[in-house]
Structures are given as C-alpha cells and as structure tokens.
C-alpha cells in the first residue's frame, strides 16, 4: 500500500461507510459460526484493529492480529490490542494447528504468491477450523485504486474458489458483496479506460485511490444501503458485487 494512502486509510477506517459496512457483515458471518468466546481467532491484515476491538467487546477473548505495516500495528497496540504484531501473511510465525478461525479481509490480493499464503493459512488452522476471506471482485473493475493498494489481482467467485480448493480448503459458502454499486462502478471504470487511456501510466504516482472522507449524510446513506444489503445477503447470495467472499474450512480428516 502506498504510504500516503495508508495514512489516509487509518484516519478513515473506523467510520468510513465501506469499512464499517464490511465489518458488520464479517462479524455477522463470525456469529453464524457459533464459536465459543474462547475460540482462538487470527485476523490477518488487522490494520489498526477496529474489527478486533468489536469482537473483544462482544466477548471474544482469544484474539490475535497481524499486519505487514508497522504503523498499523503501532496503532492497534495504542488502542489496547497487545496481541498484535508485524508479520508477513505468507510466512506466519505460528505453530501448526493453532487457530479455530482466520479472518482475512482484502489481504490475499496483496500477496504475489497466493498459493504460499493459502498453504500457510491452512497450516495454522486446526482441523475443522474456518477461514473467512474477502477479496476485491472482477478484473474488469481494475483501477487506480488497485494500483495505489499494490494489488496483484482481482477475483471472480470461480477463481477464488479454485484457489481455495487447490490449497485443500473446503468451501461452505461463497458470494459477492456490495452488489448495488457494481453497475455504477463498472460504468465509471469503463468510461475511465475509454476517455483517459493516456493517464494509465500516471495512476501509479497518484495516491488518492477511491478512499475519501464523505459528508456525514452521504456516508450514513451509503452505510445504510450496505446494511440493508447485508441483511439480504444473510439469506441469499449475490451474482455480482464489488467484493467476493468465501467461508472455507480445513477438513477435520486428511483426504483419502
């Protein structure tokens, strides 16, 4: 992630509609797993720790967080989360079969060796342990935002499932998330490529991405839209969206 973008990210991650709406849905998925409060949970890419703080407030007591950014981990520790550390998500410094749940939101696309990361995540999960993974969706939506964030790829539901299954994960659910904004985003991306092809090379030096503070009424409106979608998504899957997620698991017994 561009260091200028990261500073803005940490200022906005607690109240920005996108992050708050996604945390709402991630937490709802965690609740649906029916884990004990003492379950060992690892958040990969914990940033400044807003999801960990929420989970702790809801009674989860065995939380660990890692992030590649020293600035993010310093912020998490300032917020009262001592079990956080700087670590490479593709090379975990944990023993085998340590965690009941791994949460990785917008992490996998940052890692060039996707297979290595998934092998590591599989290794540190207990048999029967779960993985909640979110990634940005659809290569056709590739934009300056991806460049600034140092993404290697965007995913479809099929490519995410293929990567998980190749790494010996089973998958119990997968869907797109944030479907209402897919069509507007696709239109904007298409127009950008059509009308501004000469600016493609300059995008890498622009650290603005798509992240910006919005007026409170607009931020609240977009958050309300996401929360409405989240409620629907708890009952059915979406055919398109800005992100794609999967609920995966490490089999309890090795495959024959």
Buried (B, 14 or more C-beta within 10 A) or exposed (E): BBEEBBEBBBEBBBBBBBBBBBBBBBBEBBEEBEBEEEBBBBBBBBBBBBBBBBBBEEEBEBBBBBBBBEBBBBBBBEBEBEBBBEBEBBEBEBEEEBBBBBBBBBBBBBBEEBEBBBBBBBBBBBEEBBBBBBBBBBEEBBBBBBBBBEBEBBBBBEBBBEBBEEBBBBBEEBBBBBBBBBEEBBEBBEEBBEEEEEEEEEBEEBBBBEBEEBEEEEBEEBBEBBBEBBEEBEEEBBEBBBBBBBBBBBEEEEEE
